[in-house]
């Protein structure tokens, strides 16, 4: 079905959103949005005044006019017992998403708001964290407590029912990924001492550290971080990716030898089990293509493969600069847009989509696969296992779950390690179901 969107003001931003909707996996070609065409199966006015057609989408005229509003509300709309959330400048009571041919809000601008990350532009000092990025508690989805809903995907579900005349209930897709920041917990006596002190400061049992260290001394392959045989899935059902950190000069970075037996074993298992190998660019690489390219080539030369996927270390990502730095380095797909202390949908969708380039005002060539769940982020929750299970149950359908489990988080002798092992077991259960 061709849907003609009649608009007085065509823009690259509107074209970007229409392209996203047309490409969305839940749409799957059921309908195609086009603007101001002569022949179509359905006409809809994107206007506040046009009364020439039956269907109508109200125009908010904020984000598509190159402005950003400081005060925004996530108003709740209902559609066939489903909640759909807007991004609007005024508070409204609960209304219907679609009634008698008229939509309740400008869903084009709402989708653009979430996907483009426009709220991460022109930030004030008090909004920034120690990485120079927006503090997560300042994000719209966190403020409005809608981050555990794929709010953009839910809008698409509604549009498919309206324009495609089909009810959508597709089983959620899974993508399992791993960031390899460290390959060994104990590289020497210094790291053993640090681990012992940390255990004592965290009121945990330092004896477990000694037990792990003793095992490693007796057999180097028994280092607690050498969990790759348990970590990497044998099933080929979900998408599987593994990202290796190749060094860096920041205190958050880490360097390990590419000749290290554990690293070589990890590469061997990854290839054997069908994982796509990617780069985990170091902390200071976020705006430096030269660093990313150098680290990427180092890994490529070692494994004998071309690399075109990445995830920024500590999710150190700037919407204006990082995408271009990655593209210039030969990266085609990134997976950095997610939370470090929460779980959920930072961009409103779990499905891969092309970012928006504010520098050129058009669709970027960089494909973004949003990071929906990360083990280290879940550990910040009040009840990690319970909240994680509830989150997955809430989103069994109509989105994609890209999850990140670190090899360094599966230490079975620590409280956190036991917890992450339980969480990973839950994830595997969903994948196999």
C-alpha positions as CSV (number, residue, x, y, z in Angstrom):
1,X,0.0,0.0,0.0
2,X,1.3,3.5,-0.9
3,X,0.4,6.1,1.6
4,X,0.7,9.7,0.4
5,X,1.7,12.1,3.1
6,X,0.5,15.5,2.0
7,X,2.7,18.2,3.5
8,X,3.3,21.9,2.9
9,X,6.9,21.7,4.2
10,X,9.0,18.8,3.0
11,X,12.3,18.3,4.9
12,X,15.2,16.0,5.1
13,X,14.1,15.1,8.7
14,X,10.6,14.1,7.6
15,X,12.1,12.1,4.7
16,X,14.5,10.4,7.2
17,X,11.6,9.3,9.4
18,X,9.5,8.1,6.5
19,X,12.5,6.0,5.3
20,X,12.9,4.5,8.8
21,X,9.2,3.6,9.0
22,X,9.3,2.1,5.5
23,X,12.4,0.0,6.4
24,X,11.2,-1.1,9.8
25,X,11.1,-4.9,10.2
26,X,7.7,-4.8,11.7
27,X,6.3,-3.0,8.6
28,X,8.0,-5.5,6.3
29,X,6.7,-3.8,3.2
30,X,3.1,-3.7,4.2
31,X,2.9,0.0,3.5
32,X,5.2,2.7,2.1
33,X,5.0,6.3,3.1
34,X,5.7,8.9,0.3
35,X,5.3,12.6,0.4
36,X,3.2,14.6,-2.1
37,X,2.9,12.0,-4.8
38,X,0.1,11.9,-7.4
39,X,-0.9,8.2,-7.2
40,X,-1.4,6.4,-3.9
41,X,-3.8,4.0,-2.2
42,X,-4.4,6.3,0.8
43,X,-3.9,10.1,1.3
44,X,-3.2,11.6,4.7
45,X,-2.7,15.3,5.5
46,X,0.3,16.2,7.6
47,X,-1.2,19.5,8.5
48,X,-3.2,21.5,11.1
49,X,-5.4,23.1,8.4
50,X,-5.8,20.8,5.4
51,X,-9.3,19.4,5.3
52,X,-9.2,18.0,1.8
53,X,-8.6,14.4,3.0
54,X,-10.1,12.3,5.6
55,X,-7.0,11.2,7.4
56,X,-4.8,13.7,9.3
57,X,-1.6,13.9,11.3
58,X,-1.3,17.1,13.5
59,X,1.9,19.1,12.9
60,X,4.0,20.1,16.0
61,X,6.4,22.2,14.0
62,X,9.3,22.1,16.4
63,X,11.9,19.5,15.6
64,X,11.4,19.7,11.8
65,X,11.9,23.5,12.0
66,X,15.4,23.0,13.4
67,X,14.5,23.8,17.0
68,X,14.5,21.9,20.2
69,X,12.1,22.4,23.1
70,X,13.4,22.4,26.6
71,X,10.1,21.3,28.1
72,X,8.8,18.1,26.8
73,X,6.2,15.6,28.0
74,X,5.6,11.9,27.3
75,X,1.9,11.8,27.0
76,X,0.1,8.5,27.0
77,X,-2.2,7.5,24.2
78,X,-4.1,4.2,23.9
79,X,-4.6,2.0,20.8
80,X,-6.3,-1.4,21.0
81,X,-5.3,-1.7,24.7
82,X,-1.7,-0.8,23.9
83,X,0.1,2.2,25.3
84,X,1.8,4.6,22.9
85,X,3.8,7.6,24.1
86,X,4.3,10.9,22.4
87,X,6.9,13.7,22.8
88,X,5.0,16.9,23.1
89,X,5.4,20.5,24.5
90,X,2.2,20.4,26.5
91,X,0.8,18.0,29.1
92,X,-2.3,16.1,28.0
93,X,-4.6,13.6,29.6
94,X,-4.8,10.1,28.3
95,X,-6.2,10.1,24.7
96,X,-6.6,7.8,21.7
97,X,-3.7,7.4,19.3
98,X,-6.0,7.1,16.3
99,X,-9.7,7.9,16.1
100,X,-12.0,8.6,13.1
101,X,-9.1,9.1,10.7
102,X,-7.2,11.5,12.9
103,X,-3.9,10.8,14.9
104,X,-3.6,12.2,18.4
105,X,-0.1,13.6,18.0
106,X,2.7,14.2,15.6
107,X,4.3,10.8,15.5
108,X,6.8,11.9,12.9
109,X,8.5,14.3,15.3
110,X,8.3,11.9,18.2
111,X,10.1,9.2,16.2
112,X,12.7,11.7,15.0
113,X,13.3,12.9,18.6
114,X,14.1,9.3,19.8
115,X,16.2,8.1,16.8
116,X,18.2,11.3,16.1
117,X,19.3,11.8,19.7
118,X,18.6,15.5,19.2
119,X,18.3,15.9,23.0
120,X,22.0,15.2,23.3
121,X,22.9,18.3,21.4
122,X,23.8,21.7,22.9
123,X,23.9,20.5,26.5
124,X,24.6,22.6,29.6
125,X,27.4,21.9,32.0
126,X,25.1,20.6,34.8
127,X,23.7,18.0,32.3
128,X,27.0,16.4,31.7
129,X,28.6,13.3,33.3
130,X,32.4,12.8,33.7
131,X,32.6,11.6,30.1
132,X,31.2,14.8,28.7
133,X,28.0,13.1,27.8
134,X,24.4,13.7,28.9
135,X,23.8,12.2,32.4
136,X,21.4,9.3,32.0
137,X,19.0,10.7,34.6
138,X,18.6,13.8,32.3
139,X,17.4,11.7,29.4
140,X,13.8,12.1,28.3
141,X,13.0,8.4,28.5
142,X,14.5,8.1,32.0
143,X,12.8,11.2,33.3
144,X,9.4,9.9,32.1
145,X,10.1,6.3,33.1
146,X,9.3,4.9,29.6
147,X,12.8,3.6,28.9
148,X,11.8,0.0,29.4
149,X,9.3,0.2,26.6
150,X,10.3,0.3,22.9
151,X,8.2,3.4,22.4
152,X,9.2,3.8,18.7
153,X,8.6,0.2,17.9
154,X,5.2,0.4,19.6
155,X,4.2,3.4,17.3
156,X,5.2,1.2,14.3
157,X,2.9,-1.6,15.6
158,X,0.0,0.9,15.6
159,X,0.8,2.2,12.1
160,X,1.0,-1.3,10.7
161,X,-2.5,-2.0,12.1
162,X,-3.9,1.3,10.7
163,X,-2.2,1.4,7.3
164,X,-1.3,-2.3,6.8
165,X,-4.6,-3.6,8.3
166,X,-2.6,-6.3,10.2
167,X,-2.1,-7.1,13.8
168,X,1.6,-7.5,14.7
169,X,2.9,-9.9,17.2
170,X,6.4,-11.1,16.1
171,X,8.6,-12.8,18.6
172,X,11.4,-10.6,19.8
173,X,14.7,-11.1,18.0
174,X,17.9,-11.6,20.0
175,X,21.5,-10.4,19.4
176,X,24.1,-11.6,21.9
177,X,27.3,-9.6,22.1
178,X,30.4,-9.5,24.3
179,X,32.9,-6.7,25.1
180,X,36.3,-8.1,25.9
181,X,38.0,-5.4,28.0
182,X,40.3,-7.9,29.9
183,X,41.5,-11.4,29.1
184,X,42.9,-12.2,32.5
185,X,42.1,-11.1,36.0
186,X,45.5,-11.8,37.5
187,X,48.4,-10.6,35.3
188,X,50.7,-10.5,38.4
189,X,50.9,-9.9,42.1
190,X,49.8,-6.3,41.7
191,X,46.4,-7.2,40.2
192,X,46.0,-9.9,42.9
193,X,46.6,-7.2,45.6
194,X,44.2,-4.8,44.0
195,X,41.5,-7.5,43.8
196,X,42.0,-8.4,47.4
197,X,41.7,-4.8,48.6
198,X,38.6,-4.2,46.5
199,X,37.0,-7.4,48.0
200,X,37.7,-6.1,51.5
201,X,36.4,-2.6,50.8
202,X,33.2,-4.0,49.3
203,X,32.7,-6.2,52.4
204,X,33.1,-9.3,50.4
205,X,35.1,-12.4,51.0
206,X,38.8,-11.9,50.0
207,X,39.3,-15.7,50.3
208,X,37.6,-16.1,46.9
209,X,40.3,-13.9,45.4
210,X,43.0,-16.1,46.8
211,X,41.4,-19.3,45.6
212,X,41.2,-17.9,42.0
213,X,44.7,-16.6,42.2
214,X,46.0,-20.0,43.4
215,X,44.2,-21.8,40.6
216,X,45.7,-19.4,38.0
217,X,49.2,-19.9,39.4
218,X,48.8,-23.6,39.1
219,X,47.3,-23.4,35.6
220,X,47.4,-20.1,33.7
221,X,44.4,-21.2,31.6
222,X,42.3,-21.2,34.8
223,X,42.2,-17.4,35.1
224,X,38.7,-16.4,36.1
225,X,38.3,-14.2,33.1
226,X,39.0,-17.1,30.7
227,X,35.3,-17.9,30.6
228,X,35.0,-18.0,26.8
229,X,33.9,-21.6,26.6
230,X,30.9,-20.8,28.8
231,X,30.4,-17.3,27.4
232,X,30.3,-17.9,23.7
233,X,27.1,-19.6,22.4
234,X,27.2,-22.7,20.3
235,X,23.7,-22.1,18.9
236,X,23.6,-20.2,15.6
237,X,20.0,-18.9,16.2
238,X,20.7,-15.3,17.4
239,X,23.1,-12.8,15.9
240,X,26.4,-13.2,17.7
241,X,29.1,-10.6,18.0
242,X,32.3,-10.1,20.1
243,X,34.2,-6.9,20.5
244,X,37.9,-6.7,21.5
245,X,39.6,-3.8,23.2
246,X,42.9,-3.1,21.5
247,X,44.6,-0.8,24.0
248,X,44.4,2.9,24.7
249,X,46.0,5.5,26.9
250,X,43.2,6.4,29.3
251,X,42.9,5.0,32.8
252,X,39.7,3.3,31.7
253,X,41.5,1.4,29.0
254,X,43.5,-1.9,29.2
255,X,46.2,-3.5,27.1
256,X,46.9,-7.1,26.5
257,X,49.2,-9.0,24.2
258,X,47.7,-10.4,21.0
259,X,50.0,-13.4,21.5
260,X,48.5,-14.2,24.8
261,X,47.2,-17.8,24.9
262,X,43.9,-16.8,26.4
263,X,43.3,-14.2,23.6
264,X,44.2,-16.7,20.9
265,X,41.9,-19.2,22.5
266,X,39.1,-16.6,22.6
267,X,39.6,-15.8,18.9
268,X,39.6,-19.5,18.0
269,X,36.4,-20.2,19.9
270,X,34.7,-17.1,18.4
271,X,35.4,-18.2,14.9
272,X,34.5,-21.8,15.5
273,X,31.1,-20.8,17.0
274,X,30.2,-18.3,14.3
275,X,30.7,-15.0,16.1
276,X,31.3,-11.9,14.1
277,X,34.4,-10.2,15.4
278,X,34.4,-6.4,16.0
279,X,36.5,-3.7,17.5
280,X,35.9,-2.1,20.9
281,X,37.5,1.3,20.3
282,X,39.4,2.8,23.3
283,X,38.0,5.5,25.5
284,X,39.7,8.5,23.8
285,X,38.8,7.4,20.3
286,X,35.3,8.8,20.3
287,X,36.2,11.6,17.9
288,X,39.5,10.4,16.4
289,X,39.3,8.2,13.3
290,X,43.1,7.8,13.3
291,X,43.0,5.9,16.7
292,X,40.0,3.8,15.7
293,X,41.6,2.9,12.4
294,X,44.9,2.0,14.0
295,X,43.2,-0.3,16.6
296,X,41.0,-1.9,14.0
297,X,44.0,-2.6,11.7
298,X,45.9,-4.2,14.6
299,X,43.1,-6.6,15.2
300,X,42.5,-7.2,11.5
301,X,46.1,-8.1,11.0
302,X,46.0,-10.5,13.9
303,X,42.8,-12.4,13.0
304,X,43.1,-12.2,9.2
305,X,39.6,-10.7,8.7
306,X,38.2,-7.3,7.8
307,X,36.3,-5.6,10.6
308,X,33.3,-3.4,10.1
309,X,31.5,-3.5,13.4
310,X,32.2,-1.7,16.7
311,X,31.1,-0.6,20.1
312,X,32.7,2.3,21.9
313,X,34.5,1.6,25.2
314,X,32.4,2.8,28.2
315,X,29.8,3.7,25.4
316,X,31.9,6.9,25.0
317,X,29.9,8.3,22.1
318,X,29.1,11.8,20.7
319,X,26.2,12.0,18.2
320,X,27.9,14.7,16.2
321,X,31.4,13.4,16.0
322,X,31.6,9.7,16.7
323,X,29.6,8.4,13.7
324,X,31.9,10.2,11.2
325,X,35.0,9.0,13.0
326,X,33.8,5.4,12.8
327,X,32.8,5.7,9.1
328,X,36.2,7.3,8.2
329,X,37.8,4.2,9.9
330,X,35.8,1.7,7.8
331,X,33.2,0.9,10.4
332,X,29.7,0.3,9.0
333,X,27.8,-0.7,12.1
334,X,28.0,0.6,15.7
335,X,26.3,-0.7,18.9
336,X,27.0,2.1,21.4
337,X,23.6,3.8,22.0
338,X,22.5,2.3,25.3
339,X,22.7,2.8,29.1
340,X,25.6,2.3,31.5
341,X,23.4,2.3,34.7
342,X,20.0,1.2,33.4
343,X,18.4,-1.3,31.1
344,X,16.1,-0.4,28.2
345,X,15.7,1.5,25.0
346,X,17.6,4.7,24.8
347,X,16.6,5.4,21.3
348,X,13.0,4.0,21.6
349,X,13.8,1.0,19.4
350,X,15.7,-2.2,19.6
351,X,16.0,-2.7,15.9
352,X,19.1,-1.5,13.9
353,X,18.5,1.8,12.1
354,X,20.6,4.4,10.3
355,X,21.6,7.4,12.5
356,X,20.8,11.0,11.5
357,X,23.7,13.2,10.6
358,X,23.1,16.7,11.9
359,X,26.3,17.9,10.1
360,X,24.8,17.3,6.7
361,X,21.1,17.1,7.7
362,X,20.5,13.7,6.1
363,X,20.6,10.0,6.9
364,X,24.0,8.8,8.0
365,X,25.6,5.8,6.4
366,X,26.3,4.4,9.9
367,X,23.9,1.6,11.0
368,X,23.2,1.7,14.7
369,X,22.2,-1.4,16.6
370,X,21.0,-0.1,20.0
371,X,22.4,-1.8,23.1
372,X,19.3,-2.7,25.1
373,X,20.8,-4.7,28.0
374,X,24.3,-4.7,29.5
375,X,25.3,-6.8,32.5
376,X,27.3,-4.1,34.2
377,X,24.3,-1.7,33.8
378,X,21.9,-4.3,35.3
379,X,24.2,-4.5,38.4
380,X,23.2,-0.9,39.3
381,X,19.5,-1.9,39.6
382,X,18.0,-2.4,43.0
383,X,17.0,-6.0,42.1
384,X,19.1,-7.0,39.1
385,X,17.8,-10.5,38.5
386,X,14.1,-9.8,39.2
387,X,14.0,-6.5,37.2
388,X,15.9,-8.1,34.3
389,X,13.5,-11.0,34.1
390,X,10.5,-8.7,34.3
391,X,12.0,-6.5,31.5
392,X,12.5,-9.4,29.2
393,X,8.9,-10.7,29.9
394,X,7.5,-7.3,29.2
395,X,9.2,-7.3,25.7
396,X,8.7,-10.8,24.4
397,X,7.3,-9.4,21.1
398,X,7.8,-6.7,18.5
399,X,11.4,-5.5,19.2
400,X,15.0,-6.7,19.2
401,X,17.1,-7.4,22.3
402,X,20.8,-6.7,21.9
403,X,22.5,-7.8,25.1
404,X,26.1,-7.5,26.2
405,X,27.7,-9.9,28.6
406,X,31.4,-9.4,29.5
407,X,33.7,-12.4,30.0
408,X,35.1,-10.5,33.1
409,X,31.6,-10.5,34.7
410,X,31.3,-14.3,34.9
411,X,33.6,-14.9,37.8
412,X,31.8,-17.7,39.6
413,X,33.5,-17.1,43.0
414,X,32.1,-13.5,43.4
415,X,28.6,-12.4,44.3
416,X,28.3,-10.3,41.2
417,X,29.7,-13.1,39.0
418,X,27.1,-15.5,40.4
419,X,24.4,-13.0,39.7
420,X,25.5,-12.3,36.1
421,X,25.7,-16.1,35.5
422,X,22.1,-16.4,36.6
423,X,21.1,-13.5,34.3
424,X,22.9,-15.0,31.4
425,X,21.1,-18.3,32.0
426,X,17.8,-16.4,31.8
427,X,18.9,-14.8,28.5
428,X,19.8,-18.2,27.1
429,X,16.4,-19.5,28.1
430,X,14.7,-16.8,26.1
431,X,16.9,-17.5,23.1
432,X,16.2,-21.2,23.2
433,X,12.4,-20.9,23.8
